[in-house]
């Protein structure tokens, strides 16, 4: 048996969030100001991830930047905490960290529910929707006809557009909808992502059709022509493909330009249920062709998972990010269709992942997309502490004042480990309490894989799929130094290992707060090199929270 080492992190890392003043927020349906002090402190509520004030949310969609605001639209049902008739909820941010929830953007109508899609800024007014020289914001979305679906029809989904001339605050649906009717034989035909393709001087749409991607082209966002399809011979086909994306990226090591296609799938994810895969290749304005240097992953499929955790789904990227910024910005839904409707929250359901910057790399395994939290999140740092290596005691209980309940750590951790004896290492970070609950996320040298273990992290009886296994993710990096970069919220962990080469996102639901935090590992096979711990504030409080 290997001897374990443990390092408790500083008590000051955790700040009690109870009793802190909260800002006013608008009711998403009416826009009326309401106090959210109680809403943003209820059980399991994330403190630095976006959640709507109340009720159901799933896919982020329609993300677009305009005039200093990052727009986040999302699938929203304002009348319940479980999935129902879909609307587009709406929030904006000036810093990618703190979000203002706005009134609902798009409501269902006689053509159906408003499913996922995208948004663009029509700078040249190709659509003709702009007036007075103002470029319109155009939303492209899927109509889902519930009546046809209940009747067993296949032509239940079609593509439509709407436009806004006041920065997304109000919307007009196009009178000629749908702009792409269902071809008649594709029940799953949805989630259009639209980009401007400069070389062909046209709009290009990628949408999910059953278990593959289809591409369409248009000069004006109204009239669309079918171009091609991709995916019949690639990737996993264990479920329905959803929420695609398509964009060019510069390879960091070579400077060449390649194209990345994202495909979300449910079921069929790497650790069960929902997952997000991607492909790297070339796109000529009509056809996406996979690059032979995009090597097969360990399953033999030419698809690689963007996130191996169980709780990053439906993620896509922002449109119209300023050229001077130049980042490819990504956000996902922090849940899984295996149990999303069943998780034990009361007033709200689901959150987004942290916002991430994607970069493309040439590795020994082939082209790979890395993910890292955006730098703007550093503004949440309130105090920073060195996490010393080896024999330094870093003690502390993460509890609030006597008048307040114990609070979980809100933390950003940067830790390094050195592999010293082949495949014997087992180490990571553990959240726990004095009632025997624990959550672990770390690395197993015998499998050369990262893992997330929530089997003892609290409530699991709401779904028999929630803690059936320990999630695993193969390590892509090959060096002896393992770097764990972690964000820990009230009930979630996001791991960006080895510079973002391997990513895992996981949620959990402790019955009592996991108030303590430590680094653990075997004495054999690894040396802990230390790192830095940052105590984080809440996005729902003032700047000093």
N, C-alpha and C positions, 0 to 999 in steps of 0.2 A: 504493500500500500504506500502510495506517495504521500509525503508530508505536505500539508497545505500551508500557504502563507496568506495572511489577511492584513489589510491596511484600512482602518477606519478613516474616513475623510473628515475635515474640520467641521465643528458644530456650526460655525458661521456660514457654511455653505448653504444652509437651508434657512430661509426667512419665512416666518409665518405670514400667510396671505389673508388670514381671517381678520375681519373688522376693518379692512382697508377701504377707503372711499373709492367709489367707482364713478365713471362718467355717465352722463345721460346718453341714451341711444334711441334711435327712431324705431317705431313699430314697423316691421317690414311690409305690412299690408297697407297701413294708412300713412306712415311717415310721422305720426304723432310721437312726441317725446315721451319716453317712459323710463322709469328707473330700472336699471339692470343689476343693482347691487346684489340682489338675491340670486338672480339667474346665473351669474357668472361665478358663483361660489358653490353651486350644488354638486352633488356627488359625481366624481370622475371628470368634471368639466376641465378641459385643457386650459392652461393659463398663457400659453404663447402659440397656440394653433388657432386658426379661425374656426369658429362654430357660429351658426345663426343663433339669435337670442332664444328661439324656441322652435320645436318641431323638427321635422325630417329634412335631412340633406343627403344627397349622394354626389354624383359626378360633378367636379368642377368643369365648366365649359365657357366658351365665349371670351376667354381671357385676351385682353387687348389693352394697349397703352395709348393714352391721348392726353395731351396738355397737362402733364405733371401727375396724372392719375393712372394707377394700374387698376383695371377693372377685372373683378372676379365675379362671373356669373356662375350659377350652380343649379343642379337639379334640386327642387324644393317643393315640399308639400306643406302648406301653411296650416292645415286643419288636423294634423295628427303627427305622432312620433314614429309612425311606420309608413312605408312607401304608399303613395296614392297618386291621384292625378297630378302629373308633373307640370310645374311652373319653372320659370327662370328666376331664382333669387338673385340678388345683386349686392355686392359690396365693393368699396373702393379703398385704395391705400396710396399714400404718397411715398411710403418708405419700404414697402414689401413686408412689413412686420405688423403694423397696427392697422386695423380695418374698421371702416365705418359701414354699418349695414344700412342699405337704402331700401326704399319700397320695391316690391316685386316688379320685375321688368316685363316679363311676358306671361300671359295667362292662357290657359286652354281655351279653345273656341269650338265652333261646329266641325272643324276639320280634325280635331283631336287634341291630345295632350302635347305639351311642348318638351320633346326629348332633347338630348345633348346636341351640341354643335359647336360653332366657332363664331368669331367676330373679326371684321377687318375694317380698316379705315380706307375708304375709296377716294384716295387723294386726287385722282384725275376725274372723278365724278363719272366713271364709265357707266354707272347705273342710271344716271340722271336724277337721282334722289336729292342731290345737293341743291341748295338755293343760295343766292347771294354770295357765291364764291366759297361757301362752306362745304367742306368735304363731309359726307355722311358717314356715320358709323353703321355698318351693315351686319346684322346677325343672320347666320345661316344655321338652320336647325331642322330637326326631324319632327314631323307630325306623326303621332301614333293614334290611330283610330280605335278606340276601345270597343265600339259596337261591332266593327268588323272582326276584331280579335275574339270577342266572345262568341261570334257566329262561326268561328273556325276558318275564316278567310285567310288567304296568304298575302293579299295586297293591302296590308294594314299600315304600312309606313311609307312616307314620301318626304321629299326635301322642300323646304320653304325658306323665305327670307322676310326680314323686317328691317326698318331703318330708323335711326335717331339723328336729330339735328341739334340736340341739347346735351351732348356728352353722356348719352345713355340714360338720361332721366325719364324720357318718355319715348314711346315706340309706335310706329305705324307699320302694320303688316301689309305686305305687297298684295294688291288686288288680284294679281295673276297667279297666286299660289295654288297648287304646289309648282315649283319651278322644275322639279324632277319627279314625275309621278312614279309610283311603283311599277316595275315592269310586269307585275302580275304573278310572278312565281317566287318572290323572295320575301318571306315573312320577316326575316331579320335584315333590314336595309336601312342603316341609320348612322348617325353621329358624324355629319360632314365636317371635315376640317378643310378650310380654304386658305390658299396662299396666292400671292401674286408671283408669277414666274416671269422674271424679267426677260430672259432670253427669247421666249416665245411671245412675249407681250400679251399674256392672257392670264386669267384666273384659273387655278387648278384646284379641284376638289378631290380629296381622298375620303372615301366612306367605307364602312364595314358592311359587307354583303355576305351573310351566312358565316362561312369560315374562310374568308379571303378579303382582300382589299380591291376596290374598284376606283378608277380614276376618271374624272370628267373635266372638260375644259369649257371656258366661257369668256366672251369678250366683255360682258357687262353685268355679270352676277345673276342675270335673269334667264338667259338662254344657254342651255348646257348640252354638250355633246359627249357621248361616251368615248373614252380613249383606250383603256386597257384594264387588265386586272393583274393582281399579284398574290401569290401565297398558296396556290393549289398544291404545289410540291414542296413547300417550305413550312417550317414551324410545326406547332402542335395543333391538332384538329379535334381535341377532346371536348371542346365547347364552342360557344358562339364568340366570334370576334366582335369587338366593340371599340369605340373611342380611338380611332387611328390618328396618326399625325405624320407629317412629311416636312422635312426641312434640310437645308444644306448646313454642313459644319466644316470647319477647318481642322485638319489633323494637326495636333499640337507638335508632333515630332518632325513632320515633313512639310507642313504648310499647304499640302494639297487639299482640294475640296472634294468631299464625299457627301452623299445624301443618306439621311437616316429616316427609316420608316418605323413608327411605333405602332404596335398592335396590342390592345388589351384583350384578354380572353377570360371567359367564365363558363364552366369550370375549366380546369387544366393548368392552374398555377403551379409554381415549383414546389410549394408546400401545401397544396390543396386549395380548392376554391379558386378565387380570383387572382389574376397575375398580369404583369405588364412585360411584354417582350419587345425586342427591336431587331432590325436588320440594317446592314450598312451596304451601300451600293452606289449606283449612279441613276440619275433621272434626267431625261432629255426633253421634258415637257409633255411627254405622252406615256412613257414606259419606265417603270422602275426595274432595274436589273441588279441583282445581288452581285457583290464583288467577290471573286474567288479567294481573296485574302481575308474575307470575313469567315474565319474557320468555324467548323461545326463545334457546338458546345458539347459538354460531357454526355448529353443524352443522345447525341447523334443527329439532332435537329438543327437546321440552319436558322435558329432563333436563339437569342441570348436574353436572359432575364435582366431587366433594368433594376429590379429590386427583388430579392429573394425572400423578403418577409411576407407574412400573410396579410398585411394591412396597408398595401399601397396599390390602388386600383384606379383605372379610368384616368390616369394622368396624361396630360397633354401640355403644350408649351404656349407661351405668350406670343401674340402678334404685335407688330409695329413697335417693338422695343427700339429706342433711338439708336442710330448707327454709332454714335459716340460711346454708347454703353456696350453694345455688341454681344451681350451675353444671350445664351439660349436658356430661358427661364422656364422651369417645369414645376408643376404642383399636381398632387394626386388626392384621391379620396382615401382617408385613413380608416378603411374597414374592409370587409370581405362579405360577399353575398352568401357565404355559408351560414352567417349568423347576424348579419347587419340589422335585421328587423327584430332581433331577440336580445341584443345586448342590454344590460341592466341600468340604463339611464332613464330618467323619468320625463323631464321637461324638453329634452333635446335629444337628437340622435345623429351622431357622426360629426367628424371634423375633417379638415384638410390636413395633408402632410405639411411639413415645413417646405417653404419655397426653396428650390434647388437650382444651381447652375450646372448645366450639362457641358461636358467637354469630350472630344473624340481623340482617342489615342491609338497608336500603332504598337501592339504588344506582341510577345512571342506567340500568343494564342490567336492573333489576328486583330482586326479593328475592334475596339471596345469603347463604349460610352461610360464615362465616369460621372458620378454625381457628388456634389458638395453643397452644404448649406450656403445660402447667399451671405455675403459679408455684412449686409445690413443687420443681421441678427446679433452682431456683436454689440449693438446698441442696447441690448437687453442685459448686458453684463453689469452687475452691481458690485461684486467683489471678486477678486481672483486670488487663488492660493496655489503655491507650489505643492505638488504631490511628490514627496521625496521618495527615493528608492530605498528598498531593503528595510533597515531596522528602525526607521523613524516612525514613531507612533502618531497616527493622525486620528485622534479619537473624537467622539462626539455623538450625541443623539440629536436628531433633527426634529426637535419638538418646539412648538410655539410657547408663548407665555401661559401661565397657569389658567388664565381665563379663556383660552382658546384651545381648540382641539389640535392634536398633533398634525403637522403638515408634511406632505411628501416633498422630496427635494425637487427644485426646479434647477437643473444643472446642465452645464456644457462641460464635457470632460475630454481632455486630450492626453492620452496615455500611450506609452511605448514599452514594448517588451522585446527581449532578445531570445531567439530560439537557440538553445545551447546543446541539446542532446537529441537530435533527430526528431522523432515523432512522439515524444513522451509528454509534451506540454499540454496543459489544460488550465486556462486562466480567463479572467474576465471581470465584469462588474456585477455586483449583486445589490439589489434593493430588498430590504427585509424589515420586519417588525418583531416585537417581542411576543407575538402570538403564533409564530411558526410560519407565517406567510413569507414567500420569497419569490423574486424574479431574477433570473440570471441571463446575461448576454455575454458571449465570449468566444473563445477559439479552442478547438479540439485538435491537437497535433496528430492524433492517431488517424484522423480522417482528413487532415489538412482542410478543415472547414470551420466556418463560423457557425454559431448556433444561438437560438433564442429559446429559453426554457421558461414557459409560463404555467407549467403543470401544477405548480404550488403557489401561484401568485394571487389567489383569491377565488372569486365566484367563477364557476365553470358550468354549473348545472343548467344554465339557460340554453345550452346547445351541446349535443354530443360530439360536434365537430370542432369545438373551440380549442380544447387542449389535448386532442387525441395523440399528437406526436410533438417532439421537439423539432422546431424548424431548423433547417440547415442550409448553408450557402457555401459552395466551394470557394476556396481562396484562389484568386487570380494571380496576385503578386507572388514572386519567387524568392525574394530576399529573406535574410534571417531576422530582420527587424519587422515586427508587427505593430502597426499603429492603429489604435482604436480611437475614433472620434465619435463621441456620443452626445445626443441631446435627450434629456430625460424630463418629461412633463409629468403631470399628475398621474396619468394612467397610460403612458406610451413611452416607447424607446425607439430612437432612430440611430442606427449604426452606419457610419461611413468609414469603412476600413481601408487602410493602405491608400490613402489619398482619394478615396471614393471609388476604388476599383470594385469593391464588394459592398453592397448596401442591403440593410435589413430594416424593415419597419414593422413594429409589433405593438398591439394594444393589449391591455390586461385590466382586470377589475378587482382590485383588492377589497376584501370585505372590511378591513381596517387599513388605514393609511400605511403605506410602506415608508416609514419615517427615517430609516437608516440606510446608509450607503457605504459599500466597501469594495475594495479591489481584492480579488482572491486568485489563487493559483497553486499549482503543485510546485514543490521545491525542485523536482526533477524536470529537466528539459527546458527551463525558461528562467530568465533573469528579468525582474521588473526594473525598468530604467527610469521610472518616474513620469512626471507630466505636470499638467496644470488643470485645476478645477475652477470653474466660474459659477458663482451663484447668479441666477437669472431673475429678472423681474417679470411681472405679469403685463401683458398687453392691454388688459382691461383696467389697470389702475393708472395712477399718475406716473410721472417720470421717475419718481423716487421709489416706486414699488418694486 
